[in-house]
Amino acid sequence: MTRANWINGGAIALSLCAAVAMAGRRVPPAEAPPDPRAGAPIHEAWRIASLSTVGDGLLLELCSPERIVAFTARSAEGRDARRFEGRPMIRALDDIEAIVSLAPDLVITHNVADARRVERLRETGLRIVDLGGLDSARSFVEDAAIVGALCGAPEAGVRYGRAFERRMA
């Protein structure tokens, strides 16, 4: 990855942080995200669907491609659309049938989602990990550690988060 890609990625992450902060709407998480620093066991997932553009990017960086069953369609509309070509896409959190048909054993989201829609997904028996708010560069670093652990690559998640911090400094 080139230096420009790293800088652009950091700019996107900061833009997302600013957008979430400006929205001012906080929705309680569907499930508290696992905390790899707390020493609690994190059960890695083998079939992961992402309903978060940040989750999409982290999965591409930290997870084996064959373990990712779908990304959010929003990621395929951006500057990095080519990275998502040919991959299954989820149009909306409301598309419960499409999500369930993918048979994920984990769905990643951020709490920018409507809590009722997330709850309807949980009622289907899907395991939902809500990464919470993306309100700072620090929360992005934490998300990287969590997603890395969920993908079975906790060290890679921590390294990725640290590299992001260095770039932002």
C-alpha positions in Angstrom: 0.0 0.0 0.0 1.4 3.4 -1.0 1.9 6.3 1.4 -0.9 8.1 -0.5 -3.3 5.2 0.2 -2.5 5.3 3.9 -3.1 9.1 4.0 -6.3 8.8 2.1 -7.5 6.0 4.4 -6.7 8.1 7.4 -8.6 11.0 5.9 -11.6 8.8 5.3 -11.6 7.5 8.8 -11.4 11.1 10.2 -14.2 12.2 7.9 -16.4 9.3 9.2 -15.6 10.3 12.8 -16.6 13.9 12.1 -19.8 12.8 10.3 -20.8 10.6 13.2 -19.9 13.2 15.8 -21.9 15.9 13.9 -25.0 13.6 13.6 -25.3 13.8 17.4 -27.5 10.7 17.5 -26.4 8.0 19.7 -28.0 4.6 19.5 -27.2 2.0 22.2 -25.1 -0.9 20.8 -26.8 -4.2 19.9 -24.1 -6.1 21.7 -21.0 -4.7 23.5 -18.0 -5.3 21.3 -15.4 -7.7 22.7 -12.4 -6.1 24.2 -9.2 -7.8 23.3 -7.3 -5.8 25.9 -9.5 -7.1 28.7 -8.3 -10.6 28.2 -11.8 -11.9 27.5 -11.9 -14.7 25.0 -13.0 -13.5 21.5 -14.6 -16.2 19.4 -13.3 -15.7 15.9 -15.8 -15.9 13.1 -15.6 -17.9 9.9 -18.4 -16.3 7.9 -18.5 -12.5 8.4 -20.9 -10.0 6.9 -20.2 -6.3 7.4 -22.9 -3.6 7.6 -20.3 -0.9 8.2 -18.1 0.9 5.7 -15.4 1.0 8.4 -15.9 -2.7 9.1 -15.6 -3.3 5.3 -12.2 -1.6 5.1 -10.9 -3.4 8.3 -12.0 -6.8 7.0 -10.2 -6.3 3.7 -7.0 -5.5 5.6 -7.2 -8.0 8.4 -9.3 -11.0 7.3 -8.9 -13.8 4.8 -11.1 -13.0 1.8 -12.8 -16.4 1.9 -14.2 -15.6 5.3 -16.0 -12.5 4.3 -19.5 -13.3 3.0 -20.7 -9.7 2.3 -19.9 -6.0 2.5 -22.1 -3.0 2.7 -23.0 -1.7 -0.7 -22.0 1.8 0.3 -18.4 0.8 0.1 -18.8 -0.2 -3.5 -19.9 3.4 -4.3 -16.7 5.1 -3.1 -13.3 5.9 -4.3 -12.2 2.3 -3.5 -15.0 0.6 -5.3 -12.6 -1.6 -7.3 -11.6 -3.3 -4.1 -15.2 -4.6 -3.7 -15.8 -5.7 -7.3 -17.4 -9.1 -7.6 -18.1 -9.4 -3.9 -21.6 -9.9 -2.4 -23.1 -6.7 -1.2 -25.8 -5.9 1.4 -27.9 -2.9 0.3 -29.5 -2.1 3.6 -29.7 -3.3 7.2 -33.5 -3.8 6.5 -32.7 -6.5 3.9 -32.9 -9.2 6.6 -33.7 -12.0 4.1 -30.6 -11.3 2.0 -28.4 -11.1 5.2 -29.8 -14.3 6.6 -29.5 -16.1 3.3 -25.7 -15.5 3.4 -25.6 -17.6 6.6 -23.0 -15.4 8.4 -21.9 -16.5 11.8 -21.1 -12.8 12.6 -22.5 -9.5 11.4 -20.4 -6.4 12.1 -22.0 -3.0 12.4 -21.6 0.4 14.1 -24.1 2.1 16.3 -25.0 4.5 13.5 -27.6 1.9 12.7 -31.2 2.0 13.9 -31.4 -0.1 17.1 -34.7 -1.6 16.0 -33.3 -2.8 12.7 -30.3 -4.3 14.5 -32.7 -6.0 17.1 -34.7 -7.5 14.2 -31.5 -9.1 12.9 -30.6 -10.4 16.3 -34.1 -12.0 16.6 -33.1 -14.2 13.6 -30.4 -15.7 15.7 -27.5 -13.9 14.0 -24.6 -12.9 16.2 -24.2 -9.1 15.9 -21.1 -7.2 17.1 -21.8 -3.5 17.2 -18.5 -1.7 17.3 -20.1 1.3 18.9 -19.6 4.9 17.9 -16.8 6.0 15.6 -16.1 9.2 17.4 -12.3 9.5 17.4 -9.2 8.1 15.9 -8.8 6.1 19.2 -12.1 4.3 18.5 -10.9 3.4 15.0 -7.8 1.8 16.6 -10.0 -0.1 19.0 -12.1 -1.3 16.1 -9.0 -2.5 14.3 -8.0 -4.6 17.4 -11.6 -6.1 17.7 -12.0 -6.9 14.0 -8.5 -8.4 13.9 -9.4 -10.7 16.9 -12.7 -11.6 15.3 -10.8 -12.6 12.1 -8.4 -14.7 14.1 -5.6 -12.2 13.6 -5.5 -10.2 16.9 -1.8 -9.2 16.5 -2.5 -7.9 12.9 -5.4 -5.8 14.2 -3.3 -4.2 16.9 -0.4 -3.6 14.4 -2.8 -2.0 12.0 -4.3 0.2 14.7 -0.8 1.3 15.8 0.3 2.1 12.3 -2.9 4.2 11.9 -2.0 6.1 15.1 1.5 6.8 13.8 0.2 8.0 10.5 -2.3 10.3 12.2 0.4 11.7 14.5 
